[in-house]
Amino acid sequence: MDVKKIVLEICTYSDEQEWFELKVNWFEPLILGEYVSAMSNAAAYLGKKFAFFVWGINNETHEIVGTEFNQYRHYKGEPYQNFLARNLSPSLNFSFDEEIIDGKRVVLLIIPAATEIPTSFNGSRYIRIGSSKCNLKSYPKREVELFRILSNQVETIETVAAKYQDLTFSKLFAYYGSKGIVLNERTFVKNMGLKNDKGEYNLMAQLLSDNSHIPLRVSIFTGTTKGSDLLSVREFGNNCILYTLDDLLRYGDVINLIRADEKNRVVERKEIPLFDNSAFREAIINAVLHNQWVNGNEPMISVFFDRIEILSRGTIPPSQTMEGFFLGESVPVNVKLSEIFLQLHISEKSGRGVPKIVEVYGREAFTFRENSIVVTIPFTKMRENVGDNIKGEVGDKVGNKVGNKKSLNARRRKMIAEMRNNPNVTTAKLHQILGISTTAVENNISFLKDNGYIERVGARKNGYWKVL
């Protein structure tokens, strides 16, 4: 294993991850054993083959500073490595290695991922949550999920065989070449993990092949719901997913019309795009990168009169928290594909995608459904009465309406979005989605009806909501 390559790769991360730990000279024999258990289990949980404990790197700056750590020291009369191996169960083939990098000594503890059952130390099982080491029994949901993973009940794009095995990769080579990276024809399949344990091309290989046999469609509707007329369907795909993604992002430039606001113009007019292109880009990349491809469904992009909806299949990973999600603490759904996107600089390790969308459109841009996540990109509308400092951020984006209607807060905008998507949505369901009391839901519905935003058609029990 190339120690220098691993260490330099770890140093590029801005934050500590669950699969590596950085120290300078630190050594606590028992706690280190607990770390080995936690990181072995975390590696399995995240779909990685190894975790790494590194001495000689500053934990805050990730700068290589060197270490005096002695991996051959004794503990209680025996070599520490023997003590560690004796107290790990099941037996774990860990190893210590060292390297001189930039004239400084670095020690690397290579920790294999758990297999079959979680790794324990001194009879207790541990897990990493963020940068913390925790007892696994304190997190029963993670424990159940870890056992599922170790029993091979969780399928990934790396384990599922491709539907087509006669795959070619000339476009993949061309794409890498356009980024100044040369792939080795003899080793790229192994290095990129394009085959499963049975030696078959996996689903990731199919996605990256010259013909993925997977189309990505952009459906354009004339109105505000899928019940309105379908204007057109643009199909991208049946191509290497990297090129498909580029085509989708370019198509965003096509539909992002730039309009001129002439209201109260004195010197120059203000040009206003239909939507924020950087937020759209991040939403598209995340939808492709984190989509649950193993379920056989691709992301879905729908363009309506007043917004774009970008739907990806699946939900946030079990190891992710909602707060961590919005803060950009990325937990990849498709780990190996995420590494490829990072290598090609399509996405970043900084986890800026979700925070960027939140910065522009707020948390209400995200809707979490049972089996999908939807990002709503509202179109910017120019106001009819604008002062000297036109902000241009009107319409659904900031909750203002033209005319005499009162402004909407984020909760009411989300309620309207749910009614658009499902006109039969019930008060009980809105209570569940919004996380507010039934009384609060009814009060907000009354506000929306009184101010001309919605109308109830038919009886309370058998009717439906009409968004005006």
Secondary structure, 3 states (H helix, E strand, C coil): CCHHHHHHHHHCCCCCCCCEEEECCCCCHHHHHHHHHHHHHHHHHHCCCEEEEEECECCCCCCECCCCCCCCCEECCEEHHHHHHHHEECCCCCEEEEEEECCEEEEEEEEECCCCCCCEECCEEEEEECCEEEEHHHCHHHHHHHHHHHCCCCCCCCCCECCCCCCCCHHHHHHHHHCCCCCCCCCHHHHCCCECCCCCEEHHHHHHCCCCCCEEEEEEECCCCCCCCEEEEEEEECCCHHHHHHHHHHHHHHHCCEEEECCCCCCCCEEEECCCHHHHHHHHHHHHHCCCHHHCCCCEEEECCCEEEEEEECCCCCCCCHHHHHHCCCCCCCHHHHHHHHHCCCCCCCCCHHHHHHHHHCHHHEEECCCEEEEEEECCCCCCCCCCCCCCCCHHHCCCCCCCCCCCCHHHHHHHHHHHHCCCCCHHHHHHHHCCCHHHHHHHHHHHHHCCCEEEECCCCCCEEEEC
